[in-house]
Amino acid sequence: MRALAMLAGGMTALGGTMMAGPAGAQTFIDVFAGRSFPEKTAATITADEARVNGTIVPAQLRIDVESLEPTRSTSYGARVGHWFGAFGIAVDAATLNPDVKRQTIRATGNLRLDEELFGEEVVIDPGDSVSVDIPRVKVPTTATIAALAMVRIPRGGVEPYAFAGPAYLITDSDMSGDWGLRAGGGVKLMLTRSIGLFGEYRYTRVSADAVAGRIGGTVSGDRGSVSGTTGDIRVDLNVRNHSAVGGVSFSF
């Protein structure tokens, strides 16, 4: 009961601080950079065609990868928003680099995969949870954009804040984005009335569907055999990314 009373008292004090501070309306622009630390993630590799003894045949290739470890990367971006006192809204854009490091994975597939994925040769034999060594796989540069609801404790010099909202993955033509979530918080230190420095933690979770390559081989027809590539190889994965960033904020 004492712990509950202390918690209630702390929440009351926090609410009183938010209401008492100088929370004027203002527009702000933030620019930031930092490091991203992605979580390991499961992935699925699929294709509607497969290569069997050099011949393309209709198939339902499906390979389930238990865990992929993405690389750490540098992240940078910008945010534009407006404070309505202690509450605000913002549009936030940041880079995302879901490259996969060289590693040994465990995968289960119904057919053999022997193709280039994002320009790197990858071979996965069918079987029950086989171990596969894969090279570093470089995924095309991507970015996320998010619509955020924000809340702050406007104390003047030092200003804690938090945010959350839906995020969308922006990609190139070979990658399809999907909706996800961004949330986090930080602290801003105002140097002047219009310029401040801030540091924050950011969590982003989005889904991605990428064309990683094409099935290659030989197709037999009325005029003989024709070599070429056909059939998309698609990779589906969930990106869960933790970032620590710092930046400069301009208010007006």
N, C-alpha and C positions, 0 to 999 in steps of 0.2 A: 504493500500500500504506500509505503514511504517513497519507493521508486516511482510509482505512478504519480504521486503528488509532485515529486521533483520534476518529472517529465512534463506534467501539465503546467507547472510554474515556468519551466523553460520555454514552452511553446507560447505562453501568454507574454513573456518578456520579449520573445522574438517578434510576435505580432505587434507589440507596443513599439518596438524599435522601428519596424517597417513603417508604421503609421506616423511616427514622430519625426523621421528624418526628412531632409530637404529633397523630396522626390518630385522634382519638376519634370515637365514633358521635354524631351529632347530627342533629336535624331542622331544616330551614331553610325560610324563605319569602322569595322575592325579588320585588320590584316594580320595574318598569323602564319607560323611555320613550326614544325616539330617532328617528332618521331612516332611512327605507327607500329603497334605490336599486335599482329593478327593472331587469333586463336586457330588451333588445328581444326580442320573441318572435313566432313565426309563429302564425297563427290560421286556423280554417276556419269559414265561415258556411254553414249548410245549412238546407233546408226541404223538406218533402214536397209542398208546393203552391206555386204561383206565380201572379202576376197578369199576365194577358196582355190588353191592351186593355180593362182594367177588369173582366175576368172571371176568376174563380178556376178554375184547371185543375190536375189532378194533374201533378206534375212532380218532378224530382230536382234542386233548386237546390243548387249547390255553388260556393262562391267561396273560393279559396285566397289568403290574404293573406300576402305574403312576410315582412313585418316590421311589428309594431306597437310603438310606444314608449309604455309606461305612464308615468304621472306619479310623481314622488317624493312621499312622504307621511310623516306622523308616525305612528310605531308605538308602541304601549304594551301592557303585559301583565303577567303574574305567573307565578311558578313555585313549586311546592311539592315538596320532596323530602327525602331522608334520606341522610346519609353513613354508610357502613360502613367507617370508616377512610379510606383513600385513594380508595375507589370508592363511587359512589352511584347512585341512581335518582331520577327526577323526572318530574312532569307539568308541561308548559309550555304556556301559552296566550298568543297575541298577535294583535293586529289585523292585517288585511291590506287594503290599499286599491288594487286593480288598475285604477284609472281610466286611461283612454287620453287623451293630450293631443291637441290640435288639430294635425294633420299631414297630409302628403301620403304616401299609401301606394301600393304597387303590388299589384294584385290580378288574378287570373285567374278568370273566371266563365263558366258555361255559359248563364246566363239573366240578365236585367236585374233588379237589386234596387233598388227605390225605396220604401223603408219607413222607419219610425222604429225605431232601435236604441237601447234604453235611453232613450227619450224624445227622441232627436235624429234629424233627417231625414238619411238616408244614401242616396246614389245611386251605384250601381256598374253600368256597362254591360258586356255580355259582350264578350270579346275576348281577345287574347293579351297578358297582362301590361299592363294599362292603368293609368295614373296616376289616382288618385282623391284629392280633397281631402275630408277628413272633419272634422267638428267635434269638440270635446271630448266624450268619451263617459263618463258617470259610471256606474260599475258599483255595484250594491248593496254595502253594507258587508259585509265578510266577516272571518273570523278563522281561525286555525289552532290546532290542539291537537296536542301531540307527547308521546310517551313517550321519555324520554332515559336513556341510560346515560352516567354522568359519571365523570371521573377528575380528581384534584387533586394538587398538590404541597403538602402541609400544613406550611408553614414557620412558622405562627403569625401574624405580622403581615401579610405579603404572601403571597397564595395564588393562584398560577396554576391554571387548570382548563380542561378541554375537555369537549365533549359531542357526542353524535350519537344519532339514533334516528328511527323512523318518525313522519311528521306527517300529519294529516288536515285537509282544508279544510272548515270549517263555514260554511254559507251560509243564505240565506233560501229561501223556497219556489220561487222562479224560477231557482235555481242549484243545480247538483249538484256536490258535492265529490268528491274522490278522494284516494287515498293518495299520499304523497310522502316527502321526506326533510328533516330539519333537522340541521344540524351547525354547530359553531363553538367559540369559546373566549374566555377573558378572564382578568382579574386582579381579585382581591378584596383590599381593604385593610380589615383589622379595626380599628375604632376602639375597641371594647370587646370583652369576651368574647362578647357576644351581638349586636352591631350592626356592620355593615360597609358600605362603599361598593364598587361594582364597575363596571367597564366591559367590554364584550364585543363581539365580531363574531359575527353570525349569518347563516347561509345557509339559505334555505328554498326548496324546489322542490316544487310541487304542480300537479296538473291541475285544470281547471275546465270545466264544461259549463253554459252559462247560456242561459235563454230570454230573448233580447234584445228580442223584439217578436212581432207577429203579422202574417201576410200579410193585407192588406185589399183590398177590391174589391167586385164585384157578382157574385152567383151567380144564374143563370136557373133557374126552376123552373116547375111547373104553374100557380102563382098569380102569375107574373110575376117580375120581378127583385127580389132582396133584397140590400141593401147591408149590409156588416158586416165583421168581421175573423175570420179562421180560419187555422189552420196556424201552428205555432210556428216562429219563426226562432231557430235555436240557434247559439251561438258556442262553439267548442272552442279552448282555448288552454292552454299550459303557462306557469305563473308561476314565474319564477326571480328570487328577491329577496335582495339583500344589505342588511343592516341594521347600524348602529352604535348601540348603546344604552348607557345608564348607569342605575344604580339603587341601591336600598338593600336590604341583606340582613339578615334577622332569624334568629338561630340560638338554639335552646334544646334 
